[in-house]
Amino acid sequence: MALVFTAISNSTAALFLLARENAAPDQPLRAVLRAEHVLVVAMISIGLYGFGMSLNDLIDRRRDRQLAPHRPLPSGRIGVVTAHVICVLLALIALVGGTLYARWTGNAMSLLLVAWTGVLIAFYDLAGKYLVGPGLLTLGLIRFFHAVIPAPDLPLLWHPLLLLNHVTILSLIAYHWEEKRPPLTPAHWWGVLSGLATANVLSVALVWYRRTFITSDPWTQALRIEPKLLIPLACVLGFVALAWRLRRTVPNSREAGQTLMLYGLLWLIVYDVAFVGAFVGVVPALALLILLPLAYASVQLMRWWGRLIALSQRPEFKRADG
C-alpha cells in the first residue's frame, strides 16, 4: 500500500498537464488549478489502489495461511468481515471521489473511468493474475486508465501511454526474473508484446480520430511531438541502464526481479516529474518529486513493520515423527 504514492503522482501529473492546457500562455497554473481537484484526485487514487490491495488479500487469504501466515487475514488480526467492509469502503471512496470530480468539472467520463478502472482491478485480482499474459497486460492498462481519470480529453497522450508500456514490460520482465509459475513461454511473450503494441496503436488512432474529426486539432495538443519529449525519453533510458546494472549486480534472479519491480514502480514518479517539468513547470514538478522519497520511506517502514509483526506472532511448532 505504500506504493499508493505512485498512483497519486500519476493522476496528479495528469491534472497538472490538463491545467496547463486550459491556462493561457501567460497565466499562472494556480489560476486554473483548484486545490479541491487535487485532493479529490488523490482520494480516487487512494480508493482504487486500496481496493485492489484489499481485494487481493481477501482472494489470497487461504493461500496465505500456508505461505504467509503472519499477514493480517491469515493471522486473525483482521477478521474476514472487517476486511470485506474495508474493501467496499475503499471502492466507495473512489466512486465518491469520481462523482465529485465529474460534477465539479462537468465531465461524466471521469466517473466512468473510475468505474472501468475498478473493473480492471477486480478482473486482475479475480482472474487476470492466474492467466499470466492477460494479467500482465491488464496491469499496464490499469495504470493507463487510472492516469486518464483526471483528464479524459487527454491533453498529452504520451504520458499515460508511457505508464502503460513501462508497467507492462516491467511486469513481464520481473515475472521472468522471479521465475514465477507457470513459466513464461514464447506464446506469453508474443501475446503480451503484441497486445501492448495493439493498445498503443489503438490509443493513438482513437485520439487522432477524435482530434481530427471532432475537435479539428489533430496534432497540436494530445499527439504533439516536440523536443520536450526527450526529457521523459532520457528517463526511460535511465531506467533501462538501472535495470541492466541491477541484473548484473544481484546474483539471485528472484531477488533481482523483486527489486526491479519495486524500483520500476517508484520510477513512475520520475516519469511524472519529467512530463510535468517539461510541459508545466519546475515548481509543480518539484512538488511531485517529493512523493518519491516519501514512497520509498513508506515502503521501508512497512517492511520494518511487517518483520516486527512476524516476530511478534506466536511460533508454530510441528511434531517431528520418527
C-alpha positions in Angstrom: 0.0 0.0 0.0 3.0 2.3 0.5 3.2 2.4 -3.3 -0.1 4.3 -3.4 2.1 7.4 -3.8 3.0 6.3 -7.3 -0.7 6.3 -8.2 -1.3 9.7 -6.6 1.7 11.0 -8.6 0.3 9.6 -11.9 -3.1 11.2 -11.5 -1.8 14.5 -10.2 0.6 14.8 -13.1 -2.3 14.3 -15.5 -4.2 17.0 -13.6 -1.2 19.4 -13.9 -1.0 18.7 -17.6 -4.7 19.4 -18.0 -4.5 22.7 -16.1 -1.5 23.8 -18.2 -3.5 23.2 -21.4 -6.5 25.1 -20.0 -4.5 28.1 -18.9 -3.5 30.9 -21.1 0.2 31.1 -22.1 0.9 33.9 -19.6 -1.5 32.6 -17.0 -0.1 31.0 -13.8 -1.1 27.4 -13.1 -2.7 28.3 -9.7 -5.2 30.4 -11.6 -6.8 27.4 -13.2 -5.8 24.6 -10.8 -8.2 24.2 -7.8 -6.9 22.6 -4.6 -10.1 20.6 -4.1 -9.5 19.0 -7.5 -6.0 17.8 -6.4 -7.5 16.5 -3.1 -10.3 14.6 -4.8 -8.0 13.1 -7.4 -5.7 11.8 -4.6 -8.9 10.4 -2.9 -9.7 8.5 -6.1 -6.2 7.1 -6.3 -6.1 6.0 -2.7 -9.6 4.4 -3.0 -8.7 2.5 -6.2 -5.3 1.4 -5.0 -6.5 0.3 -1.6 -9.5 -1.5 -3.2 -7.1 -3.5 -5.3 -4.8 -4.4 -2.4 -7.5 -5.4 0.0 -9.4 -7.4 -2.6 -6.2 -9.2 -3.5 -5.6 -10.1 0.2 -9.1 -11.4 0.5 -8.8 -13.6 -2.5 -5.4 -14.9 -1.4 -6.2 -15.5 2.3 -6.4 -19.3 2.0 -3.1 -19.5 0.2 -1.5 -17.0 2.6 -2.3 -19.4 5.5 0.4 -21.7 4.1 2.8 -19.2 2.6 2.4 -16.0 4.7 0.6 -16.8 8.0 1.9 -13.6 9.6 -0.3 -11.4 7.3 -3.3 -9.7 8.8 -6.0 -12.0 7.5 -4.4 -15.5 8.0 -3.1 -14.4 11.4 -6.5 -13.3 12.5 -5.5 -9.8 13.4 -8.2 -8.6 10.9 -11.5 -10.6 10.5 -12.8 -11.6 7.1 -16.0 -9.5 7.6 -13.9 -6.4 8.6 -11.7 -6.9 5.5 -14.7 -7.1 3.3 -16.1 -3.9 4.8 -12.7 -2.1 4.3 -12.6 -3.3 0.7 -16.1 -2.0 -0.1 -15.4 1.3 1.7 -12.3 1.9 -0.3 -14.2 1.2 -3.5 -16.9 3.7 -2.4 -14.2 6.3 -1.6 -13.0 6.1 -5.2 -16.6 6.3 -6.6 -17.5 9.2 -4.4 -14.3 11.0 -5.4 -15.1 10.3 -9.1 -18.6 11.6 -8.6 -17.4 14.8 -7.0 -14.7 15.4 -9.7 -17.1 14.7 -12.5 -19.6 17.1 -11.0 -17.1 19.9 -10.5 -15.6 19.6 -13.9 -18.8 18.7 -15.8 -17.2 15.7 -17.4 -19.0 12.4 -16.6 -16.3 10.4 -18.4 -14.1 10.7 -15.3 -16.6 8.8 -13.2 -17.0 6.2 -15.9 -13.2 5.8 -16.0 -13.2 5.3 -12.2 -15.7 2.5 -12.5 -13.9 1.0 -15.5 -10.5 1.1 -13.7 -12.2 -0.7 -10.7 -13.5 -3.4 -13.1 -10.0 -3.9 -14.5 -8.6 -4.2 -10.9 -11.2 -6.7 -10.0 -10.6 -8.7 -13.1 -6.8 -8.9 -12.4 -7.3 -9.9 -8.8 -10.0 -12.5 -9.5 -8.7 -14.0 -12.8 -6.0 -12.0 -14.6 -3.1 -12.9 -12.3 -3.8 -16.5 -13.0 -3.9 -16.1 -16.7 -0.3 -14.7 -17.0 -0.3 -12.9 -20.3 -3.7 -11.1 -20.0 -2.9 -10.4 -16.4 0.4 -8.7 -17.2 -1.2 -6.6 -19.9 -4.1 -5.7 -17.5 -1.6 -4.2 -15.0 -0.4 -1.7 -17.7 -4.0 -0.9 -18.7 -4.9 -0.2 -15.1 -2.2 2.4 -14.9 -3.2 3.9 -18.2 -6.9 4.4 -17.4 -6.2 5.5 -13.9 -3.9 8.3 -15.2 -6.6 9.3 -17.7 -9.3 9.8 -15.0 -8.5 13.4 -14.2 -8.1 14.3 -17.9 -10.4 12.2 -20.1 -9.7 14.6 -23.0 -6.0 13.5 -22.9 -4.1 16.8 -23.1 -0.9 14.8 -23.7 -1.4 11.1 -24.7 2.3 10.3 -24.3 2.1 10.5 -20.5 -0.4 7.7 -19.8 0.9 5.8 -22.8 4.4 5.7 -21.3 2.9 4.4 -18.0 1.1 1.7 -19.9 4.3 0.5 -21.7 6.5 0.8 -18.6 4.3 -1.2 -16.3 3.5 -3.9 -18.8 7.1 -4.5 -19.8 8.3 -4.1 -16.2 5.8 -6.7 -15.0 6.8 -9.1 -17.8 10.5 -8.9 -17.1 10.1 -9.1 -13.3 7.8 -12.1 -13.7 10.5 -13.8 -15.8 13.3 -12.9 -13.4 11.4 -14.0 -10.3 10.8 -17.4 -12.0 7.1 -17.4 -11.2 4.8 -20.2 -12.2 3.7 -21.0 -14.7 6.9 -20.1 -16.5 6.7 -17.7 -19.4 6.5 -19.4 -22.8 7.3 -17.7 -26.2 3.5 -17.5 -26.7 3.2 -15.5 -23.5 6.0 -13.1 -24.6 4.4 -12.6 -28.0 0.9 -12.3 -26.6 1.8 -9.6 -24.1 4.0 -7.6 -26.5 1.6 -7.8 -29.4 -1.3 -6.9 -27.1 0.8 -3.9 -25.9 1.5 -2.9 -29.5 -2.2 -3.1 -30.3 -3.1 -0.9 -27.3 -0.6 1.7 -28.4 -1.8 1.8 -32.0 -5.5 1.9 -30.9 -4.8 4.7 -28.4 -3.0 6.9 -31.0 -5.6 6.1 -33.7 -8.6 6.9 -31.4 -7.1 10.2 -30.2 -6.1 11.2 -33.7 -9.6 10.4 -35.0 -11.2 12.4 -32.2 -8.9 15.4 -32.6 -9.2 15.4 -36.4 -13.0 14.9 -36.9 -14.4 16.2 -33.7 -12.2 19.0 -32.4 -10.3 19.7 -35.6 -7.0 19.7 -33.7 -5.1 16.6 -34.8 -1.5 17.1 -33.7 -1.0 20.3 -31.8 -2.3 19.0 -28.4 -2.6 15.4 -27.3 -0.3 14.0 -30.0 2.2 16.8 -30.4 5.8 15.7 -30.8 8.4 18.2 -29.7 11.9 18.3 -28.2 10.5 18.4 -24.7 9.6 14.7 -25.0 13.4 14.0 -25.0 13.2 14.5 -21.2 10.9 11.6 -20.4 12.8 9.6 -23.1 16.0 10.2 -21.2 14.3 8.8 -18.1 13.3 5.7 -20.0 16.9 5.2 -21.0 18.0 5.8 -17.4 15.7 3.1 -16.1 17.0 0.6 -18.8 20.5 1.3 -17.5 19.4 0.8 -13.9 17.7 -2.5 -14.8 20.8 -3.7 -16.7 23.1 -2.8 -13.7 20.7 -4.5 -11.3 20.7 -7.7 -13.2 24.4 -7.8 -13.3 25.0 -6.9 -9.6 22.3 -9.0 -8.0 23.3 -12.7 -8.3 19.9 -14.1 -7.3 17.4 -13.9 -10.2 14.4 -13.9 -7.9 15.7 -11.1 -5.7 16.7 -9.1 -8.8 13.1 -9.4 -10.1 11.6 -8.3 -6.9 14.0 -5.3 -6.6 13.3 -4.4 -10.3 9.6 -4.4 -9.6 10.0 -2.1 -6.6 12.3 0.3 -8.4 10.2 0.2 -11.6 7.1 1.3 -9.7 8.9 4.0 -7.9 10.3 5.2 -11.3 6.7 6.0 -12.4 7.1 9.1 -10.2 10.2 10.0 -12.2 8.2 9.9 -15.4 5.5 12.1 -13.9 8.1 14.6 -12.8 9.7 14.6 -16.3 6.5 15.3 -18.1 5.3 18.0 -15.6 8.8 19.6 -15.6 8.9 19.7 -19.4 5.3 20.8 -20.1 4.0 22.5 -17.0 6.8 24.0 -14.9 9.6 23.4 -12.4 7.6 24.2 -9.2 4.8 21.6 -9.8 7.5 19.1 -10.9 9.4 19.6 -7.6 6.1 19.1 -5.7 5.6 15.7 -7.4 9.3 14.8 -6.8 8.6 15.0 -3.0 6.4 11.9 -3.4 9.5 9.8 -4.5 11.4 9.7 -1.2 8.1 9.6 0.6 7.1 6.5 -1.2 10.5 4.8 -0.7 10.5 5.7 3.0 6.9 4.3 3.3 8.0 1.0 1.7 10.9 0.6 4.1 8.7 1.5 7.0 6.1 -1.1 6.1 8.7 -3.7 5.5 10.1 -3.0 9.0 6.6 -3.1 10.5 5.9 -6.4 8.7 9.1 -8.0 10.1 8.2 -6.7 13.6 4.7 -8.2 13.4 6.1 -11.5 12.1 8.4 -11.7 15.1 5.6 -10.9 17.5 3.5 -13.8 16.3 3.2 -16.9 18.4 5.7 -19.5 17.0 4.2 -22.6 15.4 5.7 -26.0 16.3 5.4 -29.1 14.2 5.7 -32.6 15.6 8.7 -34.5 14.2 7.7 -38.1 13.7 10.2 -40.9 13.5 
